[in-house]
Amino acid sequence: MAASPAEAARKKRRHVGGGYAPPYAAMVVDVKSGRTLHAVNEDAPRIPASITKVMTLYLLFEQLERGKFNMNSELTVSANAARESPSKIGFKPGETIEVRDAILAIVTKSANDVATAIGENIAGSEDDFARMMTSRARSLGMRNTSFYNAHGLPHNPPNITTAHDLTILARAIQERFPRYYPMFSTRVFNYAGGAYRNHNKLLGRIEGVDGIKTGYTNLSGFNLMTSAKADGRHIVSVVLGGRSGASRDKIMADLVVASLPRAATSGRASTQIAEAPEPEERPRQAAPVAAAPQPVAVAAIEPAPLPVPRPRIEQAPQLPAAARAYAAPAAPTTTPIAPPRPLNAAPQQLQLSGVRPVTATTTPSAMRWSIGAPAADGKILRPPANVDVTSSIARVAEPEEKTAAPAPEHKIELRKPEMAPAIAEKKPESGITTLAKAAADTKASDARSAAVVPTGRWIIQLGATDDEAKAKDILVRARAKASGPLADASGFTEKVEKGGSTLFRARFAGFEDPKDAEKACARLKRDGFACFATRS
């Protein structure tokens, strides 16, 4: 019998506080250049949990593009889908949901009943849809990924992937479906009297973050796939195996803040991701619901022949503290990548002996395309079934959320090494304010600002937060660390409105020569600051 949401929350708190340490992995990729900006255990097998639903939506977006469905098409919920564990909308067998609402229910609520309904309406059965998911993953170059359901709930064997494979998916869904991808930035979905808030707490809190999906089971830990764009730069990031929702978000926030300024501002990734062409349709048996639409039959695809070259890893000057806590001992800054395993090889076995399962869980919750060859014999690719995992895992995951009016979101604190005490905040008269030069003693807490227009042709930016006091604190600490390069620079915060959220950029102005701006950034990066130079 499944535990109530309250019991699940209590168990999770004990679980996290009692030495909970799920297997960790992380990766950050520069979309425009294809460079790997950060990687820890990126090829180790991991459980994606509800990040699985990104592939579910990928296949649904394919059907929309092919005209098999439209946004107003109704998906019928079978008895099998209605029985899924929370998180869910709570449909009864035979009820329907429009495709548009189904997408938003996945993006925000992470509804398991809706994910299963999508799979059954496309492929006719949950198992056939899972085979389609695995086939599409392999055709995209996700060589170590196998899916067994559409939602990511515990299964024997479980869905298996890697942080590297998920960065491929994060890039592919944006490049392939620019029309539909913006739906991942939905903050709140109102449906049938309920208000479902997006589980991704970084939306609107970290500059540039525009999606895309969280995930959690007690075996996977707290997972997050994120995309961020700012100032012509674009990165995708994956964190798997966080010990709590808050620690996962902190790690991801630090990775985004540290990595985005280092991403390229032009060009396209040299990495090619091959996708097989649309296969011929084959008749399938419809889902066992009277009014269900005729399922779309799509045969699974043998992997396309083009591999995904792995770029060398460019290690960050200094990893965020939260990420370093999870990382293994320091690795070489560049590492030659081993050849990819043959396509018919089974994924690695996931060792779960060190993870203690619980009975219920909660979650606070450029590539260019080339066409590969179709399968020679039209056989359906059967995912391997050799993952060692107990068969007694409870089918429970992301919990129900209250349908009342959304509560205020938890603020994420971004911290850098050697933080000085916070300075007293004085509300500015306008969006752009200047910060007086900090005293030599960085413990001073009365730094004041006055409205000015930044001077010089170049400025440097050290970060952006949702709290002006934090932005000012970044400036104070930067001035103390790099007083020489910043001697003639004027620190200021700039208020920006993005997607209904307010952010404060921490910047220094007064650089006439771009070399001086880059020199200042280089000095600050050595002290652990994120920094990039741009024209004012």
C-alpha positions in Angstrom: 0.0 0.0 0.0 1.4 3.4 -1.1 2.2 5.9 1.6 0.3 9.2 1.9 2.1 12.3 0.6 2.7 13.4 4.2 4.3 10.0 5.2 6.3 10.1 2.0 7.7 13.5 2.9 8.6 12.4 6.4 10.4 9.3 5.1 12.3 11.4 2.5 13.5 13.8 5.2 14.8 10.9 7.3 16.2 9.3 4.2 18.1 12.4 3.1 19.3 13.2 6.6 20.5 9.6 7.3 23.4 9.4 5.0 21.5 9.2 1.7 24.0 9.1 -1.1 22.6 8.1 -4.5 25.2 7.7 -7.3 26.2 11.1 -8.7 26.9 12.3 -12.2 26.9 15.7 -14.0 27.8 17.2 -17.3 27.7 20.7 -18.9 27.9 21.1 -22.7 28.4 24.3 -24.8 25.7 23.9 -27.4 27.3 26.2 -30.0 30.8 24.8 -29.9 30.1 21.2 -28.7 32.7 21.5 -25.9 32.3 19.8 -22.6 32.6 22.4 -20.0 32.2 20.1 -16.9 31.9 16.4 -16.5 31.8 14.0 -13.5 30.9 10.3 -14.1 29.2 11.4 -17.3 29.3 7.9 -18.9 28.3 5.9 -15.7 24.9 4.3 -15.8 22.2 6.2 -13.9 18.4 6.1 -13.5 16.8 9.1 -15.1 13.5 9.0 -13.1 11.0 11.6 -14.5 13.6 13.0 -17.0 12.4 10.0 -18.9 9.4 12.1 -19.9 11.5 14.4 -22.1 11.8 11.4 -24.5 8.1 10.8 -24.2 7.4 14.4 -25.3 10.1 14.1 -28.0 8.1 11.3 -29.6 4.8 13.2 -29.1 6.4 16.2 -30.8 7.3 14.0 -33.7 3.7 12.9 -34.1 2.6 16.5 -34.1 5.0 17.4 -36.8 3.9 14.5 -38.9 0.2 15.4 -38.5 -0.8 12.3 -36.6 -2.0 14.5 -33.8 -2.7 18.2 -33.3 -2.8 20.3 -30.2 -6.6 19.7 -29.8 -6.5 16.0 -30.4 -7.9 14.0 -27.4 -5.8 11.3 -25.8 -7.8 8.6 -24.0 -6.7 7.5 -20.6 -6.8 3.7 -20.2 -7.3 1.8 -17.0 -3.6 1.0 -17.0 -2.7 4.7 -17.3 -5.3 5.7 -14.6 -3.6 3.2 -12.2 -0.2 4.9 -12.3 1.3 6.1 -9.0 1.6 9.8 -8.2 2.5 12.3 -9.3 -0.6 12.3 -11.5 -3.7 14.3 -12.5 -6.1 11.6 -11.3 -8.0 10.6 -14.4 -10.6 7.8 -14.5 -10.4 5.2 -17.2 -12.0 6.4 -20.4 -11.5 10.1 -19.7 -9.6 12.2 -22.2 -7.1 15.0 -22.2 -6.1 17.3 -25.1 -2.6 17.0 -26.4 -1.8 20.6 -25.4 -2.9 20.0 -21.9 -1.0 16.7 -21.8 2.2 18.4 -22.7 1.8 21.0 -20.0 0.8 18.3 -17.4 4.1 16.6 -18.1 6.2 19.8 -18.0 4.7 21.1 -14.7 3.0 18.3 -12.8 5.2 15.5 -14.2 2.0 13.5 -14.4 2.6 9.8 -14.7 -0.9 8.9 -15.8 -0.6 11.4 -18.6 2.8 10.0 -19.7 1.4 6.5 -20.0 -1.6 7.8 -21.9 0.6 9.5 -24.4 2.6 6.3 -25.0 -0.5 4.1 -25.4 -2.2 6.5 -27.8 0.9 6.7 -29.9 2.1 3.1 -29.9 -0.9 1.1 -28.7 0.8 -0.3 -25.6 3.2 0.9 -22.9 5.8 -1.8 -23.9 5.7 -0.9 -27.6 6.1 2.7 -26.8 9.1 2.0 -24.5 10.7 0.1 -27.4 10.1 3.2 -29.6 11.8 5.4 -27.0 14.9 3.2 -26.8 15.1 3.1 -30.6 14.8 6.8 -30.9 17.5 7.2 -28.2 19.9 5.0 -30.1 19.2 6.8 -33.4 20.1 10.1 -31.7 23.4 8.7 -30.4 22.3 7.9 -26.9 24.2 4.6 -26.9 23.9 3.7 -23.2 20.2 4.4 -22.8 17.3 2.0 -22.5 13.7 2.8 -21.6 11.1 0.4 -20.2 8.2 2.9 -19.5 7.1 6.4 -20.5 7.2 8.0 -17.1 10.3 6.9 -15.2 8.7 5.2 -12.2 10.6 2.3 -10.7 10.6 -0.7 -13.0 12.5 -4.0 -13.1 14.8 -3.4 -14.9 14.8 0.3 -14.5 15.2 2.9 -17.3 18.9 3.5 -17.7 20.9 6.4 -19.1 24.0 8.5 -18.6 24.5 12.2 -18.0 26.2 12.3 -21.4 23.3 10.7 -23.2 20.9 13.2 -21.5 22.8 16.2 -22.7 22.3 14.8 -26.3 18.6 14.6 -25.6 18.5 18.1 -24.1 20.1 19.5 -27.2 18.1 17.4 -29.7 14.7 18.3 -28.4 15.5 22.0 -28.7 17.1 21.8 -32.1 14.5 19.5 -33.6 11.4 21.1 -32.1 11.9 24.9 -31.7 8.1 25.3 -32.1 7.2 23.2 -29.1 10.3 23.5 -26.8 9.2 26.8 -25.2 6.4 24.9 -23.4 9.1 23.7 -21.0 9.4 27.1 -19.6 5.7 27.1 -18.3 5.7 28.1 -14.7 2.1 27.2 -13.7 -0.5 25.0 -15.4 -4.1 25.6 -14.5 -6.3 22.6 -15.3 -9.6 21.3 -14.0 -9.6 23.6 -11.0 -6.0 22.8 -10.0 -2.9 25.0 -10.3 0.2 22.8 -11.0 3.5 24.6 -10.4 6.7 23.6 -12.3 9.0 21.5 -10.2 12.0 23.3 -11.7 12.8 25.9 -9.1 15.6 27.5 -11.2 13.1 29.0 -13.7 13.1 32.7 -13.2 15.7 32.5 -10.5 18.9 32.0 -12.5 19.5 34.2 -15.5 19.0 32.4 -18.8 17.5 29.2 -17.5 14.5 28.2 -19.7 13.8 24.6 -18.8 13.6 21.7 -18.9 12.9 18.7 -16.5 13.3 17.4 -12.9 13.2 13.8 -11.7 13.3 11.8 -8.5 13.0 8.3 -7.2 14.8 7.0 -4.1 17.1 4.9 -6.3 18.0 7.7 -8.7 18.3 10.6 -6.3 17.3 14.2 -7.3 17.9 14.8 -11.0 17.7 17.9 -13.2 18.2 18.6 -16.9 18.6 22.3 -17.6 19.1 24.6 -20.6 20.3 28.2 -20.2 20.8 31.0 -22.8 22.2 34.5 -22.2 24.2 37.0 -24.2 24.3 34.8 -27.3 25.6 31.8 -25.3 23.8 28.5 -24.8 24.5 25.5 -22.5 22.7 22.3 -21.5 23.5 20.8 -18.1 22.5 17.6 -16.4 22.9 16.7 -12.6 21.9 13.2 -11.5 21.9 11.8 -8.0 21.5 14.9 -5.9 21.0 14.2 -2.2 18.1 16.6 -1.9 16.1 18.9 -4.1 17.8 21.9 -2.6 21.4 20.6 -3.0 20.7 19.5 -6.5 19.4 23.0 -7.4 22.4 24.6 -5.7 24.8 22.4 -7.7 23.0 23.2 -11.0 22.8 26.9 -10.2 26.6 27.0 -9.5 27.3 25.1 -12.7 25.2 27.4 -14.8 26.6 30.5 -13.3 30.2 29.2 -13.7 29.8 27.7 -17.2 27.5 30.0 -19.2 30.1 32.9 -19.4 32.6 30.4 -20.8 30.4 29.2 -23.6 30.9 30.3 -27.2 28.9 33.3 -28.6 28.9 32.1 -32.2 29.2 29.0 -34.4 27.5 25.7 -34.4 28.5 22.5 -32.7 30.7 20.3 -34.8 29.1 17.2 -33.2 26.5 15.6 -35.6 23.6 13.7 -34.2 22.1 11.3 -36.7 18.4 10.6 -36.7 16.9 7.9 -38.6 14.1 8.7 -41.1 10.4 8.2 -40.3 9.7 4.5 -40.6 6.9 2.9 -42.5 3.7 2.4 -40.4 2.7 -1.0 -39.3 -0.7 -1.9 -37.8 -0.8 -2.3 -34.0 -3.5 -3.3 -31.6 -5.2 -0.3 -30.0 -5.1 0.4 -26.3 -8.0 -1.3 -24.5 -10.3 1.7 -24.1 -13.5 2.0 -26.1 -13.1 5.5 -27.4 -9.4 5.5 -27.8 -8.0 7.0 -31.0 -6.4 4.6 -33.5 -2.8 4.3 -32.3 0.0 5.6 -34.5 2.2 2.7 -35.5 5.8 3.5 -35.7 8.3 0.6 -36.0 11.4 0.9 -33.9 14.5 1.9 -35.7 17.9 0.3 -35.7 20.6 2.8 -34.7 21.7 5.1 -37.4 25.3 4.6 -38.5 26.8 8.0 -37.5 28.4 8.0 -34.1 28.4 11.0 -31.8 32.0 12.2 -31.4 32.9 13.0 -27.9 34.7 16.4 -27.6 37.6 16.8 -25.2 36.7 18.0 -21.7 37.6 21.6 -21.0 37.8 21.8 -17.2 36.6 24.9 -15.5 39.3 27.0 -13.7 37.6 26.2 -10.4 34.6 24.0 -9.9 31.7 25.3 -7.8 32.0 24.2 -4.2 28.8 22.3 -4.2 29.8 20.3 -7.3 33.3 19.7 -5.9 31.7 18.0 -2.9 30.3 15.3 -5.2 33.2 14.9 -7.6 35.9 12.3 -7.5 39.6 13.2 -7.0 40.9 15.7 -9.6 41.2 14.3 -13.1 43.3 15.6 -16.0 42.1 18.7 -17.6 41.8 17.0 -21.0 41.1 13.4 -21.5 41.1 11.4 -24.7 37.7 9.8 -25.1 37.5 6.0 -25.5 35.9 4.7 -28.7 32.1 4.2 -28.4 30.9 0.8 -27.5 29.2 -1.2 -30.3 25.5 -0.5 -30.8 24.5 -4.0 -29.9 26.3 -3.9 -26.6 24.2 -3.8 -23.5 24.4 -0.9 -21.1 26.6 -1.2 -18.0 25.1 -2.7 -14.9 24.1 -0.2 -12.3 25.3 -1.0 -8.9 22.6 -0.1 -6.4 23.9 -2.0 -3.3 24.7 1.2 -1.5 21.3 2.8 -1.9 18.5 2.0 0.6 15.1 2.0 -1.1 12.1 3.4 0.8 8.4 2.8 0.2 7.4 6.2 -1.0 9.1 9.3 -2.3 8.5 13.0 -2.8 10.0 15.7 -5.0 9.8 19.3 -3.9 10.1 18.8 -7.6 23.7 22.5 -32.3 23.8 20.3 -33.7 23.1 19.7 -37.4 20.8 16.9 -38.4 21.8 14.2 -41.0 19.7 11.4 -42.1 20.9 7.9 -41.3 20.2 4.7 -43.1 16.9 2.9 -42.2 17.0 -0.5 -40.6 17.8 -3.3 -43.1 15.3 -5.8 -41.8 12.7 -3.6 -40.0 13.2 -5.5 -36.8 12.2 -3.9 -33.6 15.1 -3.2 -31.2 14.5 -4.9 -27.9 16.1 -3.1 -25.1 18.5 -5.2 -23.0 17.2 -6.6 -19.8 20.4 -7.3 -17.8 20.3 -4.5 -15.2 20.8 -5.8 -11.7 18.0 -4.3 -9.5 15.6 -5.7 -7.0 12.1 -6.6 -8.2 10.4 -5.4 -5.1 10.7 -1.6 -5.8 7.6 0.2 -5.0 6.1 2.0 -8.1 6.0 5.4 -6.5 7.7 8.7 -7.4 7.0 12.3 -7.6 4.1 13.1 -5.3 0.8 14.9 -5.6 1.0 18.6 -5.2 -1.7 20.8 -3.6 -4.1 22.3 -6.1 -4.6 25.5 -4.1 -3.1 28.8 -5.2 0.7 28.5 -5.7 2.8 29.3 -2.7 5.9 31.5 -2.9 8.9 29.7 -4.3 12.0 28.9 -2.2 14.8 31.3 -3.0 18.1 29.7 -4.1 21.2 31.2 -2.6 24.2 31.2 -4.9 27.4 31.3 -3.0 31.0 31.6 -4.1 34.2 30.7 -2.1 35.3 33.0 0.6 32.1 35.0 0.9 32.2 38.3 2.7 29.3 39.2 5.0 26.3 40.5 3.2 26.2 44.3 2.7 23.2 46.4 3.8 20.8 47.0 1.0 19.6 50.4 -0.1 16.7 50.3 -2.5 17.7 52.0 -5.8 15.8 54.7 -7.5 16.3 53.1 -10.9 17.4 49.8 -12.5 21.0 50.7 -12.8 23.0 51.7 -9.8 26.6 52.2 -9.0 28.5 50.7 -6.1 31.2 52.8 -4.4 34.6 51.3 -4.1 34.8 48.8 -1.3 37.1 49.6 1.6 40.2 47.4 1.9 38.4 45.6 4.7 35.9 43.4 2.8 33.9 42.9 6.0 32.4 46.4 5.6 28.7 46.1 5.5 27.6 49.6 4.5 28.5 49.8 0.9 26.2 52.4 -0.8 25.1 53.0 -4.4 24.1 56.0 -6.4 22.4 56.1 -9.8 24.9 56.6 -12.7 25.3 55.6 -16.3 28.1 53.1 -16.8 31.1 54.6 -18.7 33.6 53.0 -21.1 33.1 50.8 -24.2 33.5 47.5 -22.4 32.0 46.0 -19.2 32.4 42.7 -17.4 29.7 40.7 -15.8 30.2 38.5 -12.8 26.8 37.0 -12.4 23.0 37.6 -12.0 20.8 36.8 -9.0 17.2 37.5 -7.9 18.4 39.6 -5.0 20.2 43.0 -5.4 22.0 42.6 -2.1 23.7 39.4 -3.4 24.7 41.1 -6.6 26.3 44.0 -4.6 28.0 41.4 -2.4 29.6 39.9 -5.5 30.9 43.3 -6.5 32.4 43.9 -3.0 34.2 40.6 -3.0 35.4 41.0 -6.5 36.9 44.5 -5.7 38.7 43.0 -2.7 40.2 40.2 -4.7 41.2 42.1 -7.8 41.7 45.7 -6.8 44.4 46.2 -9.4 42.5 45.3 -12.6 39.4 47.0 -11.1 41.1 50.2 -9.9 39.5 52.4 -12.5 36.3 50.4 -12.9 32.9 51.3 -11.6 30.8 48.6 -10.0 27.1 48.7 -10.6 24.0 46.5 -10.5 21.7 46.3 -13.4 18.0 45.4 -13.0 16.5 43.3 -15.8 13.1 41.8 -16.3 13.0 38.4 -18.0 10.0 36.2 -18.3 8.1 38.0 -15.5 11.1 37.7 -13.2 13.4 40.4 -11.9 17.2 39.7 -11.9 20.1 41.9 -10.8 23.4 41.7 -12.8 26.7 42.4 -11.1 28.9 44.4 -13.5 31.9 46.6 -13.7 32.2 49.4 -16.3 34.9 51.7 -17.4 37.0 49.5 -19.7 38.0 51.3 -23.0 40.2 48.4 -24.2 38.7 44.9 -24.5 42.1 43.5 -23.4 41.8 45.3 -20.1 38.3 43.8 -19.6 39.6 40.3 -20.4 42.5 40.8 -18.1 40.2 41.7 -15.3 38.1 38.6 -16.0 41.1 36.4 -16.1 42.2 37.6 -12.7 38.7 37.2 -11.2 38.3 33.7 -12.7 41.5 32.6 -10.8 39.7 33.5 -7.6 36.6 31.5 -8.4 34.4 34.2 -9.9 32.4 33.6 -13.1 33.2 36.5 -15.5 32.8 37.5 -19.1 33.4 40.7 -21.1 30.9 42.4 -23.4 30.4 45.7 -25.1 28.5 48.3 -23.0 
